[in-house]
């Protein structure tokens, strides 16, 4: 009940109307932020797992020209690995070398698959909403043209009314 009241209150604010009109940009931004957070969390988690379980960590880093003290390079290396797992590319140059790392890779693969399925669902929803909105606008303008034509309205006036309606239709 409170949600309906909140929606009723927000409907009166022009800023809320503008946000809802461009809802797809808001949703796309939120999804990009989710992606960045999830990749960051998995990047940090993979590096923690690697530090705790790999006895040859120094050799692992030196073979990839990364110094253990160079944290940005370590983060990029970890992010590279997580992105290859999430995108299911898996180049094979970095991989789990023990049971703990392999379990982490399995969880990362599942999480990446679920997240990208969610993203694709969101994109499909945005496209469907956009198409429905445009179809509604199209049918509205067809009915308006038919009404103006049946009313023997001048062609120039018909174009002006339809142009105005096209611009102001929500």
N, C-alpha and C positions, 0 to 999 in steps of 0.2 A: 504494500500500500504506500509506503514511504517513497519507494522508487517512482511510482506514478506521480506523486506530488512533486518530487524533485524534477521529473521530466516536464511537468506542467509549468513549474517555475522557470526552468531553463528555456522552455519554448518561447518565452517572452523576451529573452535577451538576444539582440542581434548577433553578438559574438558567437553564441551557441549555434545559431542558424548558419553562420559562415563556416564554423568548424564542421558541422554535419554535412554541409554542401560539399566540402572537400574531405569527406571521411576517408576516402581511399588513400590520400596522402598521409593522414594521421596513422592509419593502419599500417601502411608501408614503412613509415618511420619507426613505429613500435616494433615491427618485425625485424627491421635491421638492427635496432638496439638489442632485441632478444638474441639475435645471432651473435652480435659482438660480445655480449655477456657470456653466453654459453661457450663460445670458442675460447674466451679468456679464461673461464673457470676450468675448462678441460685442458687448456695449455698449461696452466699452473699446476693442476692435479697431475698431469703426465710428468712434469718435471720433478715434482715431489716423489712420485712413484719411482722414477728413474734414479733419483739420488739415493733413495732408501734401499733399492734392490739391486742395483748394478755395481758389482765390485770393480768393474773395468771402466768406470765413468770417465776417468782422465783419458784413457785411450779412445773411448767413444768420442769425446769432444775434440781431441787433437786430430783424429782422423777426418774430422769435418771442419778443421781450421777454426775452431771456436775455443776461446780461453774461458776457464771456469769463472774468472772474475768479470768477464764481459757480459753482464746480465742482459743488456738489450740483444746481443747476438744469441744468447741462450734462449731468450724468450722467442726470438724469430725462429730458431731451430725447432723449438717445441711447438710453436704455432704452425709451422710448416708441416710437421708430422700430424698434428690434430686435423688440419685442413685436408690432408690427403686421406685420412681415415674417414672424416665426415663426408667428403665428396665421393668416397668409394674409389678414388683413383688408385691409391696405394702403390706408389712408385717402387717400393721395396728397398729403398736405400736406407730407411730407418724402420725398424720393426721391433716388436717385443722379443726380448732375449731370454726371459724367464717366465715362470707361471704367473706371477703377479702382474707383470707388464702385459702378458697376453690376455689376462682377465680384464685388465683396464682397456685394452684394445677392443675386446668384445663389447664391453659396456659403451665405449665411445661409438662403435659402429651402430649399435642399437639406438643410442641417443641421437646420433646424426640422422639416421633414417627416419626416426619419429619426428624430429624437428623439421626436416625438409618436407615430410608429408604434411605437417601442419602448415608450413609456409605455402605449399602448393594448394592446399584447401583454402587458405586465405586469399590467394591470388584468384582462384576460381570464383570465390564468393564476390570479390571486388568486380570481376569481369561480368558476372551475372547481374549484379546490382546496377552496373553501368549500362548494360544492354537493356535491362528492364526500364531504367529511367529514360533512355533514349527512345525505346519503343513507345512509352507513354507519351512522350513529347511528340513523336511522329503521328500517333493516332489523334492526339489533341489538335494538331495543326491540320490534319486531313479533315476532321469534323468542322473546324473553323472555316476552312476554304469552302467546304460544301455549304455551310450555312450562309456565308457571304455570297456565294454564287447563286443560291436559291433566293436570296434577298435582292437580287439584281443590283448589287453594289458595284460601283465603277472599279475597273481593273487596277487603276493606280491606287485607289483607297484600299482595295483588297491586299495589294502588295505591302502597303504601309502597315496595315493592321496585322498581317501575318508576320512581318518583320519585327514589329514591336512585341507581338506575342512570343515569337521565337526567342527574343532576347530576355524577356521577363519570366518565361516559363520556369517553374521550379518543381 
